[in-house]
Amino acid sequence: MARVVVFDVNETLLDLRALDPLFERVFGDAAVRRQWFQQLVQSFLVTVVVGRYVDFGTIARGALDMVAARLGRPLTEDDRMRILRAILELPPHPDIRASLERLRAAGFRLGTLTNSTRAVAEAQVANAGLADLFEHVVSADEVRRLKPAPEPYRLAAERFGVAAGATWLVAAHAWDVVGAMQAGCRAAFVARPGMVLDPVHEPPEVVGRDLEEVADAIIGRERHG
């Protein structure tokens, strides 16, 4: 029986909307935060496709500079660092702690799996007040391959001492659940506002509007085989 659940961090557990005031101040439009994250995803997916490892923080910085150049709004180093440092202090979504506690009470071992470096991920989890709930904080940086490449998902399973098929990956990104399934993991999708599954791929076992629905569904599937 699979009793391990690992979670993506940014947008799945932590709320990137907390960065909106900074983007409003720097760019005059909070919606630029979404443009930046979309560019970030595009940029790191390119590194996966071409087989070149670049750490996630460097990619995030580069994506920020690309968006600024596209908008014709040069960034000062102070503006750049304010945004990047704020990523370490993102708050959790309101549904997170209760859902994680429910999974723990049901006997699941919990961890995170993120493209951020381990130091960044540990700081994020600690600052969000969630560190006590996770057995392992796993970073794709440890295998120098970013999700959705298979190596990070397999690393997470190895860290818990279980097979990939005994590991759930929970994420709010379609590319992440697809990567997990391709690596042999089970997967659940959190349909945060604006997040949808990619119809090109098979859907994951579990889809929920929030983490509470996802947690309940995972527990139910494990109880009933």
JONOR-V544307 format. One record per backbone hydrogen bond with DSSP energy under -0.5 kcal/mol. CO is the residue of the C=O (numbers start at 1). NH is the residue of the N-H. If there is no record, write none. Layout:
[[CO/NH] [CO/NH]]
This chain:
[[3/109] [4/168] [5/111] [6/170] [7/113] [9/13] [9/14] [13/93] [14/11] [14/16] [15/18] [16/19] [17/20] [19/22] [19/23] [20/24] [21/25] [22/26] [23/27] [23/28] [23/29] [24/28] [29/32] [30/33] [31/34] [31/35] [32/36] [33/37] [34/38] [35/39] [36/40] [37/41] [38/42] [39/43] [40/44] [41/45] [42/46] [43/47] [44/48] [45/49] [46/50] [47/51] [47/52] [55/59] [56/60] [57/61] [58/62] [59/63] [60/64] [61/65] [62/66] [63/67] [64/68] [65/69] [66/70] [67/71] [68/72] [68/73] [69/72] [76/80] [77/81] [78/82] [79/83] [80/84] [81/85] [82/86] [83/87] [84/87] [85/88] [86/89] [87/90] [91/15] [93/96] [95/99] [96/100] [97/101] [98/102] [99/103] [100/104] [101/105] [102/106] [103/108] [104/107] [109/5] [110/135] [110/136] [111/7] [112/138] [114/140] [115/56] [116/141] [117/121] [118/122] [119/123] [120/124] [121/125] [122/126] [123/127] [124/128] [125/130] [125/131] [126/129] [130/133] [131/134] [136/112] [136/138] [138/114] [139/142] [140/143] [140/144] [140/145] [146/149] [149/153] [150/154] [151/155] [152/156] [153/157] [154/158] [155/159] [156/160] [157/161] [157/162] [158/161] [163/166] [164/167] [164/186] [166/3] [166/4] [167/186] [168/6] [169/188] [170/8] [171/190] [173/177] [174/178] [175/179] [176/180] [177/181] [178/182] [179/183] [180/185] [181/184] [186/169] [187/205] [187/206] [188/171] [189/191] [189/208] [190/192] [192/195] [197/199] [198/201] [206/189] [208/191] [210/214] [211/215] [212/216] [213/217] [214/218] [215/219] [216/220] [217/221] [218/222] [219/223] [220/224] [222/225]]
